[in-house]
Amino acid sequence: MTDYRAQCWADMSRLVREVQALGQRLGLPFIAAQADLGDPEPMSDEEGRPYAETVFRWIDPSHRYWLDRSLALHVPFLAAARLMAEPFYYAAGELRTWRASGLLESIDCRSSMADPDFGEAIITPVHLPRGLVGALVWCSRGPIGVERVFAEQAEHMQALATRLVATHNEARGRPRNSAVMPILTRREVQCLRWAAAGKTDGEIGIILEVSVSTVRFHLRNAAAKLGATGRGQSIQLAAGLGYVGAATI
């Protein structure tokens, strides 16, 4: 393990304690954390022990939610975390943030409303390069006036969540092949952008006024730099690094 990863694990111990202490202070002591919503394994310490077992408590202590490998696919808060990079809160069956949001209005929270033990929550999504999405969910057992807490503390909670998730992913060496930032050429980016728009190699060649073999050369080079295994993954990774805009794909 490199020195920086050892330091990341040391930092994780402190960050986990900070998250826990902040939740207690704000009246949101029940915390669930996941550093990568695409990973079915729970967020765990250096020895592989889930934080949900060792540190973070949940409202129902008998609910071993972290063993549900499809959890991120059906929990409304995590569905919203995929759509929003800003923190948001849950109260009275609705998700809200600092501004009006049609994205949050589209999320069905009836499952949370049906839980008599579930109170209010603040959710802090963390969107990192290369398409990594993590989240912290801070919950109460009853009403605490979460709108006021959100207005006063959401920025600090978001910063702390970002530090926790980013540090954990670096400690785990994720994503792979990310030690060096890939620098793409202008032509490589152009080819990727048109590929993301659904154009074939021949169509890209016509648009850029180059041969098909040249287009393929640039796409192969881009894939090698990104550590991708194919066209689709190249586009996904390039989008996560900001080379290909979301409007393009």
Secondary structure, 3 states (H helix, E strand, C coil): CCHHHHHHHHHHHHHHHHHHHHHHHHCCCEEEEECCCCCCCCCECCCCCEHHHHCCECCCCCCCHHHCCCHHHHCHHHHHHHHCCCCEEEECCEEECCCCCHHHHCCCCHHHHCCCCCCCEEEEEEEEHHHEEEEEEEECCCCCCHHHHHHHHHHHHHHHHHHHHHHHHHHCCCCCCCCCCCCCCHHHHHHHHHHHCCCCHHHHHHHHCCCHHHHHHHHHHHHHHHCCCCHHHHHHHHHHCCCCCCCCC
